[in-house]
Amino acid sequence: MLALEPLEDGERGATVNTASAAAEDGEIGQAAYSASKGGILGITLRIARDLMDDGIRIKTILPGIFNTPLMMGVPEPVRDALGASVPVPKRFGRQDEYASLALELCRNCYCNGEDLRLDGAIRTPPNKWRVSRGGAPPVAPERFVPADHSDGRAAAAEASRRETGVPKAAETAARSAWAGSTW
């Protein structure tokens, strides 16, 4: 972009980065993921300032739950519940919606150093529940055990996991999918 001749207003180009809504409100157990996305968020304004004299603009999109190939690997009941958890519209985001926002961010020369959520207004609350028999919310509350319990339910949850054959990795994946951290 630096090799390009500047346009009439001095602009040479624009970059649109992708982070995640988890950069702002990741759930318990997502510290590393949220921090990595927060890092992208954190450099947006700083890089925009670094490149301002060169006429290059920087923006970041924070997508929520999107219909991605990774999401298609999640069991259908979980996908249905996740889509229904989005306030409006009650579905996953689509690639054309992301592309539309990215294009507008490139077209609008006055947008620089900004991050924009694209998530149907979903907000991820801290998840204080541990999946005890696999699957993901929403299901009957008796299928979940508080993660911070100290009354012996941890052993019961572990026994239940062994009984149903749900490995710890699958439990973690289900919790991550529920959190909408699929981008």
N, C-alpha and C positions, 0 to 999 in steps of 0.2 A: 504494500500500500504506500510505503514511503516513496517509491519510485513514480507513483502516479502524480500527474499534474493536479493541483488542488482545484476544486470547483469554485464557482464565483464567491461562495461564502467561506472558502478556506478549507472545506472538508475534503479529505482524501479517501475516507472509507469508514466502515463500521464493523464491529465484531459483536456477535450475540453469543454469550456463553450459556451453558445449561448447568444449573445446580439442582435443587430439589426443595420442595416445601419443608422438608425435614431440616433444612438449614436454619429455619426459624422455630420449628416446634417438633423436633424429633422426640420419640417416646423413650421411655426407660429401656435400656439395653441397646440403644442405637447411638451411643456416644461417638464412636469412631466414624460411623456413616454421617451423622449430623455434623461432626466437626469437619469432615472432608468437604461437605457441601457448603458449610459455613465459611470455609477457606475461600471458595470461589466467590461467594457473596462478599466476603471481606476485601477482596482485591479489586472488585469492580470499580469503585470510585477512585481508588488509588491509581489503578492503571489508566483510567480515564484522565486523571490529572497528569500522569506521566506523559501521556500521548497527546495532550491538548494542543501543544505547540506544533505538532505534526499533523493536526487536523483529523485525527482518528478517534472515533467514538466507541465506547465500550458499554454494553448492557448485559444483564443476566436475567434469564427466565427461570422461575422456580416452579416447575410443574408439580402437580399433585399426582393423583392416581390416573395413569394413562394406559390405554390399550396397547401394550407392547408385546413383543414375542415372549419376554420373560413372564409377563402376566398371564399369557395364554397357557403357561405350564401350571398355573394354580388351579386347584379343583374348582369346578363350576359353582358349587354352592358358596365357596369363599368369594369367588369373583362377583356373584350376584349380591352378596351381602356388602361387599366393598362398594360396588356401584351404587347401591341403595343408600350408602352412608354419606354420599356427596349431597350437600344441601340443594343446589340447583345448578345444572340439571342432574338428576339422579342416575348417573352413568359415568363411565370412564371418559377421560379426555381423549380426543382423536388427534391423529397426526396432522390433519389439515388445520385444526384449531391452533396447534403449536406453530405450524408454518405461517399461518395468517398473522399471528402476533410477531413472530420473528421478522417477517416482511415489513410490517408496520414500524417496528423499531428501527429498521434500516431506512425506511422512507422518511421518518420524522427526524429531521436534522436537529431538532431542539431537545431530543431525548438523549441524554448522555449521563453515564455514571449511575444509572438506575437499575434496580432489581424489581421485577414484577412477578407476582404470583399468578399462576394460571391453574386454578385448582377447584373451581366451582364453590369456593368459600369453605372448603373442608378445613378443619383444624384438628390436628392429631393430639388428643389428650394423653398425658402420661399413662402408660399401660401398667396398671398395678396388678394385673391378673396373669397367672401362669396357666397355660393350657395343660390340662392334666390328662386328657384322653385323646389328644390330637385334634385336628380341625382348627377352626378359628371362629371368633364371634361373628354374628350373633348366634348363639346356641343357648340352651338352658344354663342358667347360672351355676347349677350344681356341677357342671363340667369344668369349672374353673376354680382355682385355689389361689388366694392372695399370695403374691410372691414374698411378702415380708412377714409371713406367719411364723410362729414359734411354738405351736401347740401340737406338733407331731404330724401335721397334715402333709409335710414335705415327704415323709416316708410313704404315706398313702398315695400321694401323687406319683412318686417314683414307682411304686408297686403297680399302680394303674397303667403307667406307661409301659412297663414290662409286660403286663397282662394283654394289652392291646397291640403290642409290637410296634408302637410309635417311637422311633428313635429320637434322641434329643435334637439331632439336626433337623428332623422334620418339624418338631415342635418349634424350634427357633425360626424355621422358614415360614411356618404358619403365622407366628407372631409378627414377623417382618412384613408378610403380605398384608396382614390386617392393618398394620401401621401405614400402609400405602407407600412403603419404601421400595417401589418397584422400578423407579426410573434409573 
